[in-house]
Amino acid sequence: MEPSITEALPQLLQRQQQAFLAQPDPELAQRLATLQALKRALLSTYPQLLSAMSRDFGHRSDYDSLLADVLPVLNYLKYCQRNLRRWMRPQRRHSGLLLAPSNIKVHYQPKGVCGIIVPWNFPVMLSLSPLISALAAGNRVMLKLSEFTPQTNQILRQLLAQAFDETQVAVIEGDAKIAAAFAALPFDHLLFTGATSIGKSVMQAAANNLTPVTLELGGKSPAIIADDMPLAVAVERLLYGKTLNAGQTCVAPDYILCPQHKVAEFVRQWQTAFQQMYPDFAHNTDYSFIINDRHQQRLLGLLDDATAKGATGVPASGDLENFKQQRQWPTILLTGVTDDMSVMQQEIFGPLLPIIGYQTVEQALDYIRQRPRPLALYLLTFDPQLQQQLLQQTHSGGVCINDSLYHVAADDAPFGGVGSSGMGHYHGVEGFREFSHARTVLAKGRLNPAKLMQPPYRRWWQKLLLRYLLR
C-alpha cells in the first residue's frame, strides 16, 4: 500500500537532508546553473501557467497573471543571477585591538532543507520567488502548494520536475491537515505566506523544532489621502493597487482614510476611473474573479454585516445586487463604516473598500498607530513634511508615497512585514541572507598576543593596556 502524503513527508525530508549533507555548500557555478534551469523551465511553461491560473480562478486576466506572477519571478531570477557572486563573497569585518592580529570574516552558509508554504492568490510568484532566494543561498526546498489552485499546481509540478529532481525541489499538495503536518517537519528554515491566524499556528509548530521562520501575513493596509492631494490623482494611484487580482492581494489598500469633506467626491471619482479602466464591466476580460465560492461567501458575509450595521455599499460599476450571485465583483466602496463591523476587524482580501473620513491628518495617523502594524502603508500627499511625519511616526512592513502596490516589485529592496503583518524578508540580498546562516570565522596565524591578557592577572602590561582601553 502506498504511504499517505503525511506519512511520506518525513521520508522526503530525509532524502533531501541526505542530499544536502553530500553537498552542503554548492559553488557559485552550480547555483547559477540551478537558477538558469528554473529560468528556462519558466520561459517554456508560462503560457500554460497563465491558462491554468485562469481556470483556477474561474477567470483571471492573463495580464494580471503576467504582470503579478510571471514577470516578477523572471526579473528576480535575472537580478539574483547578476548579484549572486557578490552576495556569496565572505565579508571582512574589523577585529579590533583585543582580537588583533586576527582575520574576521562572515560567511553566508546554506541552512539546509527549507520549507515554503504557498498561498493561492499569486500561486506562481509566491512559490517561485522565495524558492529563488532559497536556491540562490544553496539550499534544498520542499514546496507546499495551495489546494485552491490545482490546475496551476499541476503545471508548477511539471515546470519544477523539468528543472530539478525531487531531492533538490519537491512539490507537495493537499489540504489543511497536510499543511499542518508539513509545518511540523524539522526544517532548517520555514517560510509561510498567508493569514495571520494561520501564521500563528505555523510558528507554534515550527517552535517545537526550533525552526527559524519567515512569515508574510498581510493585515489591513491603510491608505491616507492628505487634503493637498487632488482626488483624481489619488484615485489614479490607488485604483490599480485595489483592482489587481480583484483586490486579492496581501498589500492591496484595505481601507481609505480621506478628509471627511471629500468622501462623497472620492466615491464619484473612483466610480468614474473604475469604469474607464474596466468599461462594460460585466463582459470585461481584464478583471479577475474571486477565487472560489467559499471566498465569495466570506466577502458577502463582510458586506452584509457592514450594511446591516449602517454602512452604505456603493459599487464602482453596475448594481450591487447583480454581483452578489457571481464571482466577478467590482470594487464596492463602503461609507459610514464603524469599528464594530467585521470588515474593519479582518483583512478584506477582496474588492470591498471601506472609506473613513477624518478631520485632521493627526487623527488619521492616530487611527493607524492604534491598530496592528500593517504590511503596507500608503500616503497620498506632495507635502514633504507630512511624508517625513508619517515615516517617523508609524510602523509598517513597507511604504508607498503617492503610489500603491509597486514597492513589492523592487527586487533590490527587502519585502516583509512587522509585528502582526509578519517577520523576515525574501527579496533582494535580504532574501539571500534570510535563507543563509551568517557564520563568523575568526582566523589567527602563528602570533598569539591574546595570551598576554590571560591569567595570572594584574601584570604591569595588563594594567597599562586596560588603562588605555578604558579611557
Beta strands, then each sheet from edge to edge (+ up, - down):
strand 1: 91-93
strand 2: 103-110
strand 3: 113-117
strand 4: 140-144
strand 5: 169-172
strand 6: 189-193
strand 7: 213-216
strand 8: 222-225
strand 9: 255-259
strand 10: 312-315
strand 11: 332-335
strand 12: 352-358
strand 13: 376-380
strand 14: 398-401
strand 15: 422-423
strand 16: 436-443
sheet 1: 1+ 2- 16+
sheet 2: 5+ 4+ 3+ 6+ 7+ 15-
sheet 3: 10+ 11- 12- 9- 8- 13- 14-
end
